[in-house]
C-alpha cells in the first residue's frame, strides 16, 4: 500500500518517504489489532469490535436516497433510449418499475410499500405544484380564466353527479351484487374519480409539447379541479356522517364549498406578500433568499391544510404573488438557485410519486367486481366527452379564439387521473364504505387506464390530427417589444371606442401595480423611464448575456454548434449595436406614458381629423406626415 501511494510523489522527495512510512505503520497497526483479536477469541473478556452493523439506525434516509438515485437513473436511461421515450411516457415506465419493486419486496417476505395519503399530500405533492405555480405564465392564465373555471368548477360538478347517478343505477341491478351502496357513497366515489391529477397531466403534456393554449387550459383545470374535488369530497363526507340531508345542509354545503375554494387563494396571497416584504431586507444576507421562497410557500400550504382549505391553491397563489416582486429584490444567483432547485425538487417528487403508486398497487388487498369496474371506466369517458363538448359550446359564444374540434378532443382525452385520486381513496372510512377495497381497486384500474392507454396513445393522436405544437424558439427583441406595445395600444383603442373590455381592466390593474404595489413591495428606487425602454434594456441585456455564455442559438458555427465564447472585438461590436439601437429608440419614444387616455371626446375627434383627413369635397391629399 505504501509503495502504491508513494508513487504519486517523487520517490526521492521527503513527502514520498513520509507517506510510505505512514502507510507501512498503519498497515502494521491493523495487522497487530487483527492478530490480537484472533488470539483473544478464546479468552473470556469482551473485545472492542473493529467493524459493526447498524442498519436500523440509518435505514430511512438510506432507503430514501436509494429510491431517489433509482429514479434519477431511470430518468437518465429513459432519455438515453429515444425510441422508448417516443412510445412509452415516462410516467408509465416509472409505474412499471414500481410494480416490479413492489413485487420483489413481496417475494422477499417484506412489508410492501404503500403510498400513504400523508406522505403524498405533505411531502411529494407540494413541490410538484410549486414549480408550475411559481413559473405560471400569468397573462395566458388570466386571459383564459373564464374557460378554466368553467371546466374546473362546472365540469367537476357535472362529472360527479353524472357518474354518481349512473353508478347508483348500476348498483341497484340484481346481477351487480352491490345493493348495499347508497347514493351518497356513489357520489363521493365519483368525486374522487373526477379529480384530474396535475402530476399526470404535466408529466404527459410536457413530453408532447402541446401548444400554449391547450397546455394552460389543461394545467389550470387540473389545478383548480383539485380544489373543487377536495371541497366536494369533504362536503359529501359530512353529508354521509349526518345521515339525513336537509335543504339547510345543502345551502351550508354550497357556502362551505365556495369558502374552501377561495380561501386557499387568499391564504397563499397573504403569505406571498409577507415573503415579498421579507425579501426587501435581504440585501446583505443573500444566502437566505432561496430559503425564504421555499419556506413561505410550504408554510402557506400547511396553513391552508390546517383549516381544511385548498393547500394546492394556497401553494400556487403564494408562488404567483411572490415571483413578480421577490425576483426584483433578490440577486441573480438566488434566482438561478430557485429555478433549478424547484425543477430538480419537482422532478424527484414526480418520479417518486409514480414509483410509489406502482409499488402500492401490489400491496393490496384487492376486491374485484367486473360490473363496477367496466361501468366506472365507461362512465368516466362518457362524462368527460359530454362535459367538454357541452361546455365548449357555451364558452365559444364568449371567446374570441374558439376551441376547434381537435382542441376539444385533446382536452377531453387529456383528463388524466393519477395519484391524487389514489390518495383520496385511502381516506375513505371503512364505516361508511364497507366495500372500500373494491373502490380502491376501481381507482387503480381507472388510473392505469388513463395513464397507460390515454397517455401512450395521445402522442400518436396529436401527430395524426396535426394538432398545433408549442414553439420552441424564443421571441426576438422586436417581437417582444411589439407585443408589449400592443398591450398598451389596445386599452387606448377601447377608450376611444367607448367600449371597455378586459384590456381596459388589465390596464387599470397594471397602473395599480405600478403606482402602489411595486412601491410597497420592491426595495430600492424604481426606474422612471418608459416601460418599452426598460423592457428593451432588459431584453438587450439578456441577449448579451446569452451571447457571452455561448448559448444564443443565433450565433452558430458551420456544424450548427453554439460558440463557446466571443472575442473582445465581437463583444464591443454587440455592445455598440445595442447601445445605438437603444439611443434611437429613446429618441423616437416619448417619455410620457401614452396609455393614460384621459382625453375628452372632442379631443379624439380633433386628433382623427388632423391625422386622418377625409378625402373628397375639396380636401387636400393626405401628406406624408399624416400617413406617418
N, C-alpha and C positions, 0 to 999 in steps of 0.2 A: 504494500500500500504506500509506504513511504517513498519507494523508488518511483512509482507511477505518479504520485502527486508532485514530487520534486522535479519531474521532467518539465513541468510548466515553467520552472525557473532555471536559471543558469546553474549548472552543477557545481561550478566553482564559486558561486556567489554565497555570501553568508546566509542570505534568505533561503536559498535552496537547501543548504545544510541544516538550518534550523527547522525547516518544515519536515525534512526527512527524519530528524531526531524526534520531533514531536509525534510523528505518526508511529514511529517504532515504539516509543514509550507508551503511547495509547494502546497499541496492539498488545504489548506485554501486560499492561494492567488488565485488559479484557481477558487474556488467557489465564492470568492468575485468579481472577474472580470466578471464572468458569470451573477451573480445576478445584478451587476450594469448595465450590458449591457441590460438585460431583463427589468430592471426598467426604463432604459432610452430610451426605444423604442418609448415612447410617446412624448419624447422631440424633439425639432426641430434641436438640434445640431447634427453633424455627429460624430459617434463613430469610433474609430480605430478598424479595423477588427482583430479578433483573427486568423482566417484561411482565405486563399484566393485560387483562382483557376486561373492559367495562363498556360494553356496547349499549346497555340500557341508559347510560349517562348521556350519550350523545345521539341516540337513535333518531330523535325528532328532527333536529337540524340537519343531520346527515342524510336522512331519507328525503327531506325537502330539497336539499342540494342535489341529490342524485336524480330526483324527479325533474328538477329544473334543467339539469345537464342533459337528461334524456330528451326532454322537449326541444332543447336547442339543437341537439344532434339530429333529431328527426326533421326539424325545420331546415337544417343545413343540407341533409340528404335529399329532402323534398325539392329544394331549389337546384341541386346538382343534376337531378334527373328531369329534364324539361318535359319529356313525354308523359311522365307520371303526373306532373302538375297540370298538364293540359286536359287530362282525363278525369283525375280524381282531385276534388277540392282538398285543401289542407285539413279542414275540419273533419272530413271523412277519414282521412289517414290517421289522425290523432285518436278518433273514437275506436278505430280498429286496433290500434296499439293498446288503448285502454282495455279493450275486451281481452286481448291476449295476455296482458299483465294480470288482469283480474282472474282469468282462468288459471294462470300459472300459480298465483298465490293460493287459489282454492285447491289446486292439486297438491301443493305442499302442506296442506292442512292448516294453513294460517287463516286468520280472520280477514275476509276480503275488504277492500277499500270501499267506502261509501261517501258520496258527495253530500255531506250534511248541509242543511239549509244555512246554519250559522257560518260555516266555512265559506260557502258560496257568497252569501249576501254581505258579509262583513270583510272578507279578505280578497276574494277573486273578482267580484263584480265591480267594485269601486274604480280601480284603475282602468278597466275596460271602458267605463263611461266617461271618466275624466279626460282621457286622451281626445276623443272626438268632441267632447263638450268644450274643452279649453280651446281647441283649434276650429271650432264650429264657424263656418262661413256665415256671418250674421246677415248679410244682405240677401242672399237667396233664401235663407231660412225665413226671414221676416216677410219677404215678398210672397212666399207660399204658405204662410202660417194658417190662412183660412182653409186651404186644401188639406194641410197636415192635421189640423184639428178635426175636420170632418172625417177623415179616415181613422184617426186615433180614437175619437170620442164616439161618434155615431156608429162607425164601423165596428168597434168593440162591443157596444151595446147590441147591435144587430146580430153579430156572431154569437154572443152569449145566449140571447133569448131564442134565436132561431134554432141553434143546435140543442139547447136545453129542452125546448118543447118537443123537437123531433125525437131526441133520445128518450124522453119520458114516454112518448107513444110507443117506441120500440120496446121499452122495458115492460110495458103492460101486456105485450103479446105473450101468449101462453107458451110458446116454444122457446122464449128467451130465458126463462127461469130467473128473472130479475124483478119480480113483482114487489120486492121489499124496498126498492129505491123510490123515494118520493121526489116531488118536483123540485124542491129546494136543493136536494143533493145533485140532481142533474144540472141545475143552473150553476151551482158552484163549480162543478166539474167542467162545465162549458166555459166558465170564466177563466179557468186555468189553461184550457186548450187554446183559448183566443189570444193568449199572450204571445205577441210577436217578440222574438228574442233579438235584441240589438247585437248580441255576441255573434249569433249565427248569421244575421243579415250583413253585418260589417265584414265577417270572415269571407263570405261568398262574393259580395258585390265589389269589394276592393280588389279581388283577384280578376274579375272580368272587366274592370274599368268602365262601368256603365256611366252614361253621361250625367252631368251635374244635376239636372232637374230630377231624374228618377232617383239618383242617389240621395239627394236631400229629402225627397218625399218619403222614401222607404226608411231612412235613418230617423227622420223626425217622427214618423208614425210609430216606429218601434220604441223610440224614447218616450213619447207621450203615452203610447199604448200600455207600457208597463205601469205607469202611474195610475191609469184608469183601471187596469186589471187588478192591481193590489187593492185599490179602494173598493172596487166592486166585490172582490173576493172577501174582504173583511166585512163588508156590509151584509153579504149573503150568509156569512158565518154567524153574524149577530142574529139574523132572522132565524137561522136554524136553531140557535140556542134558546130563543124566545119561545118558539113553538107556534103560537098563533100570531099572525101578522095582521095589523090593523092599518087603516088609512093614515093614522098619525105616524106609525112606524115607517111607512113608505115616504112620507114627507120629510121626516127627520133623516132618513137614509139618503134622500136626494141632497139635503143640505150638507150632510157629512161627506158625501161624495165630492161635492164642489170644494169643500174646505180642505180635504186631504189633497186634492189635485192641485189647488192653487197655493196652499200654504207652503208646500215644499219649495216652490219658486221663490216665495218671499224669504224663507229662511236662507236659501242659497244666496240670494241677492244681498242680504244683510251681511253675511259672512264675507262675501266678495268685496263689499265696500270697506269692511273693517280690515281685510287683508291689504287692500289698496292703500288705506291710510297708514297702515304699519309700514308699507314699503317706502313711504316718503322719508323715513328716518333711518334707512339702511345705507346711507351714503358711505359711512366709514366702516361698515360691517357687511361687506358684500357676500361673505361666505354663507350667511344665513338666509339669503334671499330665496333660493330654491326651496329651502325647508319651509318657509312661511307659506309658499304657494301650496305645497303638498299638505301641510298640517291644517291650514284653514279649510281647505276643500274637504278633507276627511272628517274634520270636526263638524262641518255643515251636514255631511251625510249622516253621521251618527246622531246629531241633534235632531234631525228630521225623523230618524227611525225611533228615537225615544218616544216621540209623541204620535207614532204610527202614521206619520206623513210619508210622502214620497221621497225617499232618500236619493233615488236616481235624479229626480227633478232638482232637488237641492244641490246635488253634486254638479250637475250640468250648469245650473243657473249660477253657481258660485264661479265656475270657470269662465263662463261667458261674461259675467260682470267684472271679473278681476282682470282679464287679459288686456283690454284696451288701455287701461291706466297703469297697471302694475308693470307692464313691459316697458313703459316710458321711464319709470322710476328706477328699475333695476338695470344692472350692467349688461353688456353684450354677452359676456361669459356666462352670466346667470341665465340669460335667455336660451343660450345653446344648451346648458345643462338641463334646464327644464324640458326643452324639446326632446332631447334624445333619451332622457331618463323616463319621460312619460311614454315614449314609443316603446322602449325596452320593457317597462313595467307592464303595460297593457298587453304586449305580445306574449310575455311569460304567463300572465294570468289567463289569457285566452287559450293558450296551448294546454295549460294545466286543467282548465275547465273541461275541455273536450276529453282529455285523458281520464280524468276522474269520472266523467259521465259514462265512458265506456266501461271502466272498472266497476262502477256502481251497478251497472246493468247485470253483471254476473252475480252480484251478491244475493239478489232475490229477497224474500220469497216471491214466486210468480204465481199468478192465478189467471188463467187464460179463458176467455169467452169469445168465440168466433163471432157471434152475432153483434156483441157490443163493440168489438174491435173494428170490424169491417164497417159497421154503421157510423162509428165516430170518424174514421178516415174519409168516408164518402161525404158525410155532412160537413166536415171541415172544408173540403174542396168546394162543395156547392155553396156554402155560406160565404166563403171568400170571393168567389167569382161573382155571385149575385150582388154582394155588398159593393164591390169595386165598380161594377158596371152601373148600378143604380146611383151610387154617389157621384160617379164621374159625370153622369147625365145631368145631375143637378148642378155640380160645380162648374161645368163647362159654360153654363149660362152667365157666369160672373168672371170667368177667366179670359184674359187677352190671348195668352198662349194656351191653346187647347191641348188636352191629352189625346194622342192618337190611339187607334185601336191597338197598335203594337205596344205603346206605353201602358195601356190598361192591362194587357196580357202580362207584361213583366211585373207590374205592381201586384196583380192577383197571384202570379206564380211565385213571387218573391216573398210571400208571407211565411217565413220560416219559424218553426217552433224549436226551442232549444232548452238550455239548462235552467232558465227561469221557471218554465212550466214544471220541470222535474223537481226543482227545489220547493216550489209551492205545493206540489203533490205530497211531499214529505210532511207538510204542515197539516194535512188532513187528519182530523181526530178520529180515532177508532170508534168512539161512542156514537158520533153522527154518521160515520161511514163504515159500516160493518164489512163492506166489500172494498176496503182501502187498497189491498194488494192488487185487486183487479184493476182499479183505477190507475195505480202506478204502472202496471203492465201496459195499459192502453196508452198512457202518456209516453212511455218509452217507445212504443210502436209508432206513434204519431211523430215523435222526434226523429226516429230513424228514417221514416218515410220522407219527411220534409228535407232532412239534411242530405240523405243519400240519393233518393230518387229526384227530388226537385233540385237539390244542389248540384248533382252530377249532370243533369240534363239542361240546366239553364244556360250554360255557356254555348252548347251546340244550338240551342233555340235562339239565342241572341245573334249568333252568326247566321243562322238560317233566315231569320226575319230581317237581318241587316239593320238592327237597332243601332241608333246613334251611340258612338262611344265617346269617352272622355278625351279631350285634347291634352296630350302630354306636354306639349310645348308651352313655355311661359309667354305671357303677353309682353310685347315690347313696350318701351317707354312711351312711344307715340300712342299705342292702343290704350294704355293705362290712363294717360292724360286725357284722351278723348272721352273715355268712359266717365272719368271724374267731371269733365266739362259738361257732359250730358246730364249727369246727376244734378248739376246746378242749373242747367238750362231748362229742364222740364218743369220745375216749380215756377219758373218765370212764365213759361207758356201757359200753365194753368191759371196763374194770377191774371194774365192778360185776357184769357178767355172767360174768366169769372167762374170756372168750374174747378172746384178743389177736390183733387183725388189724393191717392196715397203718396204721390210725390210731394204735395204740399205739406202733409203732416210729417213726412220724413224730413223735410227741410226744417220744419219747426223743431223737431227733435234734435236735429243737427245743431241748430243755433242754441238751444237749451244746453246741449252738451258742451259747446264751445264756451258759452258765457258763464256757466255755473259749475257743471260737474268737473271739467278739466281744471278750473281754478281751485277747486277744493281738493281734488284727489291726486293731482300731479304736482310733484315737487319742482321747485325752480321757476325761473321766469319763462313764460311762454313766448314763443315767436309770434310777431305781429305781421309777418309777411303773408301775402295771399296764399290760399291753400294750394292752388295749382303750382305756384313757385316752390312751396315747401315740398309738395309731392314730387315735383321734378327733381329737386335736390336729393331727396331720399332715393328715388329710382336710379339717379346717376351714381350715387354713392354705392348702392348695391351692385350695379353693373361693374363699377370699377373694382369692387372687392372680388367679384367673380372672375374678372379678367386677371387680377393679381394672383389669385389662388389657382388659376388654370382650370376652372370648372365651367366657364362660359361656353356654351355649345356653338357660338358663332365663330370662335377662333379655333379652328381645327387645322391639322396638318393634312397632307395628301392622303394618308391612310385613314383619316376620319378620327384620329385620336386627339384628345384635348391637349393643348400645350401645357406643359408643367409650369412654366414661368414666362415672364415677359421681360424684354430688355429695357434698359433705362430710357432709351430713345422712344420706344413704343409707349412706355408709361407716360412720358412727357407729352407725347402726341395725343394720347387719350385724354389726359387731364386738360390740355389746351382746347381740344374739341368740345369737351363737356362744358368747360368754363365759357367758351364763346357762345355755345347754344343757350346756356343759362342767361348770359347777358342779353342776348337777342330777345329771349322770352320775357325777361324783366322789362325791357323797353316797350314791348307790344301789349303786355297785360297791365291793366290799370291796377293801381294799388288798392282802390276801394273794392269792397265786396259787391259785385254786380248782382248778387242774388236777392239782396234786400229790395224788393219791388214794392215799396210803399208809395206807389205812383198813382195819381188820380186818372180817371178815365180820359179826360181831355188831354192829359199828357201823353197817354198811349196813342190817342188819335193823331196828335201832332207829330209824334215820332214816326208813325207809319206813313203819314203824308209827306214828311220830309225825306225819309229814307226810301220809300217806295211810291213815288208819284204815279198817278194813273195816266195812262197814255190815251190819246184822243182828246177831242174838244179843244184843240189848240195848245195842249200842254206839251212842254218840251220833252225830247227823248231823254231817258234816264242817263245820267252821266256815269263815268267810270267810278267816281266816288260813291254814287248811290248804289251801283252794283256791288261795290266792295262792302 
